[in-house]
């Protein structure tokens, strides 16, 4: 996927996407994975969260990547939350974990391809090749959205993606 993005050949199938339904589908899928690691999960999604202009398959890919990272770096007994909030122009989807966190000096580079935080997976395994967050960032940008990260070692990480609403932007 990253090669397609960098070559400019990845295309999006944009349409109106029920972001609440999409988030629930991803949550239901990943909840089982988190349960295997004895992690507690939660989904906080207002019933009226509405629609975004997006490629549903790519948004699912982004959320799965973010939740998979949270599972990998959150020790057993920890928590992972998927929280959705919206306003007239955009929806914010936040994956928040109580994991091991990312040192401040490594936070800027973890969205670059083949970069990983200099920490070991919370479950004793090896981390992946370091492409997941680069793909997340690029797919979100292709949607006209943004990605932000907040993390403190020993306290956890919060990654928020912002996607534009479906339809014309609200007048201010």
N, C-alpha and C positions, 0 to 999 in steps of 0.2 A: 504493500500500500504506500509506504513512504517513497519508494522509487516512482510510482505513478504520480504521486503528489508533486515531487520535485521535478519530474519531467513535464508537468502540466497536462497530463493525459487523464487524470482522475476526473470523472464528471459526477455531478450530483443530480439526483432526481428530486428536485425541489417540489414541494407541495405543502398543503396545509396538513399539519401533523398534530394530533391530539397528544400533547406532550405528557399529560397526566397518565394516559393509557400506556404510552411508550415507557415511561418511568416505572409504572407498575409491572409491566412485562419483564423489564430488566431486573427489577427488584426480586420478583418471583424466581427468576432463573438463578440469580447470584446468591439468594438467601440460603439455598442448599449448600453451596460451596462454603459460605461463611460458617454454617452450622457444623461442617466437618472439622473446622478449626476451633470450635467452641466459642465463636464470636456471636455477640448479640447484634441484631440488625433492626433498623427502623426505617420507615418511609413516612415522611411528612409532606403530603401533597394536598393542597386545597382542592376540593371537588370541582371548583370553577376555574381551575388554572388556565384552561383554554388552549388555544392553538398557537403554533409557531410555524414559520416558513422554514422547512428543513427537508432533508433526505432522511426518512425514518430509519432506514438501515444503518446509515452512517452515525446517526445520533445514538442508536443502540450500541454500535461499536465503541463510541466514545465513552458511554456510561459503563459498559462492561470493562473496558480498559481501566477506568478510574477505580471501579469497585474491586477489580482483581488486584490492583496495586494496593489498595487499602487492606484487603485480606492478607496479602503477602507480608505487609509490614506492621500488622497489628497482632500482638501476642494473644494466645488463648485467653478467654475471659474478657477481652476488650470489646469495644463497640464500633459499629459502622452505621452511619446515618446517611440517607439520601433525602435531601430537603429541597423542595421547589418553592419559589416565590416569584411573583410576577407583578408587573405594572403595565401601563398602557402600551409601552414600546417593546418590552423584552421579558423573557423569563430567565431566571437564574436557577441553575441546578447545581447544588453543592453536595459533594461527597466528603463527609467529615468522619475521621477515625480517631481513636484513642491510641494510635500506634506509637512506634518508636520515634517518629518525627524525622525531620531533615535539618541538618545544620545550616545556619544562615548563609555561610560562605559557599554552600553547594546549591542553594535554591535557584539561582539564576540559570545555572547550566543544565538542570535536569530535563528541560524541555528540548535540548539539543539531541540530535540523533546519536545513538550509541553511548549516551551518558547515563550514569546511575549514581545515586547518592552513595557515598563511601560507607554504607552500612550493610550489614548482612540481613537477609530475609528473616523476619521474626520467627519463622518456623524451622530455621536451620538449613533451609535449602538455598540453592543458588538463585540469584535474581536472573531475569531474562536479559536479552541483549541490549536493553535500554532504548527500545524504539517506541514503546507504548505511549509515553507522554509526548514525544515528538509528533506522533500520528494524531493524538488528541488535539494538540495545539493547531496543527495544520488543517485538520478537518473542521474544527470550530472556526478558524479564520476563513475558510472557504465558504462558510455559511454567513459571513459578515459578523461573526461573534467574537467574543473575547474569552481568555482563560486567565484566572488569577490563582495564586497559591499563597497560603499562609501556613507556617509550620514552626513548631518548637520541639527540639529534641526532648524526648521523654513525655511529651504531652499530646502529640498527634499532629495530624495534617488535615488541612481543609483545601480542597480544590473546587473552584467555582467556574462553571462555564455559563456564559450569557449568550442567549440566542434571540434574534429578532422575532417579534410577533408576526403572525400572518397578516397580510393586507397592508394597506398604506400606514405609515407612522401617524401617531396621534398628533393633532395640532396643539401647539402651545401658545 
